[in-house]
Amino acid sequence: MARIKRETFVTPKGTAVYPWLNKPDTKFSPEGEYKVTLKIPTSEAEDLISRLTGIAEDYHQELIKTDPKSKHLRMNFPWEEEMDDQGNVTGNYLFKFKQKANITGKDGSSYSMNVALFDAKRNPSSSLVGGGSEIKVAATVWPYKMNSTKTVGLSLKPTAVQIINLVSVGGGSAASMFNDEDGFVEDIKTPSEVYVDDTAEACDF
C-alpha cells in the first residue's frame, strides 16, 4: 500500500468560477459538495502545477514499488488549460476543488465539513461568494489510485478561502494561514469553523 502524502497549500489569486462555498451543491451528490473552479493566469499557475505534479509523481513511484504493474497507470490532474469558444488557449488554467459536506470515518463516525471564509484582512466572513470574485484557496491535496480508469490522480480539497475582491450573489484559526491583502473587508464578523485534517502538514500563507 503506497503511503499517501497529504500536503496543504495556498493558491495564487484567481477568479472563482461556479463557486459553491457558502453551502454545498446537492444536485449530483446527496451528501453535498463544496466546490469551486479557480481560474489562474498561466504565469501565476506554473509553480503550483510543478508542485502538485511532483506530489502525484512521488505517489506514483510509491505505487510502483509495491506493485510494478502500476507503472502503466495514467496521470489524471484536476486542472486544465482554459479554452475560448473557438478552441484557443486563453492564457489561464482552471483548477477544480471539491470537498464533501459530510464524511464518514473508518470508525463509523460522521463529520460535517465546511469551507471557512475570510476577507482580505483575514476576518471571518459570511458574505455570499459569487462567480467572478477574486479569491485565494487553501486546500489539502490527496493523491489517489483508481483501478476502474487505470489512473493516478489528485483530489484538491478546499478548507478555507480568502476573498480579495467580492462579487456577491443573491443580495478563526484557519485565518492565520493567510497574509493580509488590500481589498474586500467584511462588515459583519461571523465566526466560521472548518474541519482540518490534523495529519496534513501546516500551510504557510
C-alpha positions in Angstrom: 0.0 0.0 0.0 1.5 3.3 -1.1 2.0 6.0 1.5 -0.4 8.9 0.9 1.3 12.3 1.4 -1.3 14.9 2.2 0.1 18.4 1.7 -1.6 21.7 2.3 -1.1 24.7 0.0 -2.4 28.1 -0.9 -3.2 29.1 -4.4 -2.2 32.4 -6.0 -5.0 34.9 -6.5 -7.6 33.7 -9.0 -11.1 34.2 -10.3 -13.9 32.0 -8.8 -15.9 30.1 -11.4 -19.2 28.5 -10.4 -18.4 28.6 -6.6 -20.4 26.6 -4.0 -18.6 27.9 -0.9 -21.4 29.1 1.4 -23.5 26.0 1.1 -22.9 22.6 -0.6 -24.2 21.7 -4.0 -26.5 18.7 -3.7 -27.5 18.4 -7.4 -25.3 15.4 -8.2 -24.3 14.4 -4.6 -27.0 13.8 -1.9 -24.5 14.4 0.9 -23.5 17.7 -0.8 -20.2 19.1 -2.1 -18.4 22.4 -1.5 -16.6 23.2 -4.7 -15.1 25.9 -6.9 -13.1 26.1 -10.1 -10.3 28.7 -9.8 -9.1 30.5 -12.9 -5.4 31.4 -12.6 -3.2 33.1 -15.2 -0.7 30.6 -16.6 2.3 32.7 -15.4 1.0 32.5 -11.8 -0.1 28.9 -12.0 3.3 27.4 -13.2 4.8 27.0 -9.7 1.6 25.4 -8.3 1.4 23.0 -11.2 5.0 22.0 -10.7 4.5 21.3 -7.0 1.3 19.3 -7.5 2.8 17.3 -10.4 5.7 16.4 -8.1 3.3 15.1 -5.4 1.5 12.9 -8.0 4.7 11.6 -9.4 6.1 10.7 -6.0 2.9 8.9 -5.2 3.0 7.0 -8.5 6.6 5.9 -7.7 5.4 4.6 -4.3 2.7 2.6 -6.0 5.2 1.1 -8.4 7.4 -0.1 -5.5 4.5 -2.1 -4.1 3.0 -3.1 -7.5 5.3 -2.8 -10.6 2.2 -3.0 -12.8 1.2 0.4 -11.6 3.8 2.0 -13.9 1.2 1.7 -16.7 -1.3 3.9 -14.8 -2.1 7.3 -16.5 -1.9 10.6 -14.7 -5.2 12.5 -14.2 -4.8 16.0 -12.9 -7.6 18.3 -11.6 -6.5 21.3 -13.8 -6.6 22.1 -17.4 -5.8 25.0 -19.8 -8.8 27.2 -20.4 -10.1 27.4 -24.0 -12.3 30.0 -25.5 -15.3 29.3 -27.7 -13.0 28.9 -30.8 -10.8 26.4 -29.0 -7.9 28.8 -28.5 -5.9 28.9 -25.3 -6.8 31.9 -23.2 -3.7 32.1 -21.1 -5.3 30.7 -17.9 -5.5 27.4 -16.1 -8.6 26.1 -14.4 -8.1 24.3 -11.1 -11.0 22.2 -9.7 -11.6 22.0 -5.9 -14.1 19.7 -4.2 -14.9 18.8 -0.6 -17.8 16.5 0.5 -20.1 18.2 3.0 -20.4 15.1 5.1 -17.7 12.4 5.7 -17.9 9.0 7.4 -14.7 8.0 9.1 -13.2 4.5 9.2 -14.6 4.1 12.7 -18.1 5.0 11.5 -18.1 8.5 13.0 -19.5 11.3 10.8 -18.1 14.7 10.2 -19.8 17.8 8.9 -17.4 19.8 6.7 -17.5 23.4 5.5 -15.1 25.9 3.9 -14.0 28.8 6.2 -14.4 32.2 4.5 -12.2 35.2 5.3 -12.0 38.7 3.9 -8.8 40.4 2.7 -7.7 41.2 6.3 -8.3 37.6 7.5 -11.6 38.5 9.3 -14.2 35.7 9.2 -16.8 36.4 6.5 -20.4 35.2 5.9 -20.7 37.0 2.6 -22.1 35.0 -0.4 -19.2 34.4 -2.8 -20.3 34.7 -6.4 -18.7 33.8 -9.7 -16.1 36.4 -10.7 -14.9 37.0 -7.1 -11.1 37.3 -6.7 -10.0 34.7 -4.1 -7.2 32.5 -2.8 -7.9 28.9 -1.8 -6.3 27.0 1.0 -6.5 23.3 0.3 -5.2 19.8 1.0 -4.1 17.6 -1.8 -5.0 13.9 -1.7 -3.3 11.5 -4.2 -5.4 8.5 -5.3 -5.3 5.4 -7.5 -8.4 4.5 -9.4 -8.4 1.0 -10.8 -11.6 1.4 -12.9 -10.0 4.1 -15.0 -6.4 2.9 -14.6 -5.3 6.4 -13.4 -3.3 8.0 -10.7 -4.7 11.4 -9.7 -5.0 14.2 -7.2 -8.0 15.5 -5.3 -7.8 19.1 -4.2 -10.0 19.6 -1.1 -10.7 23.2 -0.1 -10.5 24.1 3.6 -10.6 27.9 3.6 -11.0 30.8 1.1 -9.7 34.4 1.3 -11.9 36.8 -0.5 -9.8 39.5 -2.1 -12.5 41.2 -4.2 -16.1 40.1 -3.7 -18.7 39.6 -6.3 -21.7 38.6 -4.2 -24.8 36.6 -5.1 -28.5 37.0 -4.1 -28.2 40.1 -2.4 -10.9 31.6 13.3 -8.0 29.7 13.4 -7.7 29.0 9.7 -7.4 32.7 9.1 -3.7 32.5 10.3 -2.9 30.6 7.1 -3.3 33.8 5.0 -1.5 37.1 4.8 -3.4 40.4 4.9 -4.3 41.8 1.4 -5.6 45.1 0.2 -9.2 44.6 -0.9 -12.6 43.3 0.5 -13.2 43.7 4.2 -16.2 42.0 5.9 -18.6 44.4 7.7 -20.3 41.7 9.8 -17.9 39.4 11.7 -19.4 35.9 11.9 -17.0 33.2 13.2 -16.5 30.3 10.8 -15.4 26.8 11.7 -13.6 24.4 9.4 -12.6 20.8 9.9 -9.0 20.4 9.0 -7.3 17.0 8.7 -4.7 17.0 11.5 -2.5 14.7 9.6 -1.8 17.3 7.0 1.3 19.5 7.0 1.0 23.1 8.1 0.3 25.7 5.4 2.3 28.9 5.1 0.0 31.6 3.7 
